[in-house]
Amino acid sequence: MEYPKPIMKITELEKLGYSREFLLNAFYDKNQTFAWKINPTAKNSLILFETAGLEEYRLKTIALQKQMRQRLARVM
């Protein structure tokens, strides 16, 4: 997927079709290195995403979901 900017706010990504739940899950993933708050000490600080890292995370998530579906199909 192509993004209009290399760094985007959570609200801009929602306009592109991402769910807020997916974006927050990505932000709170302890291994991620592509999202951050402008002011980490402020509760309602703006969250920014590096779009290249987000796309990589999205593709990995899709691959993991596919693997889990295949494993579940084998068990049943």
Secondary structure, DSSP 8 states (H G I E B T S, - for coil): ---SSSEEEHHHHHHTT--HHHHHHHHH-TT--SEEESSTTSTT--EEEEHHHHHHHHHHHHHHHHHHHHHHHHH-
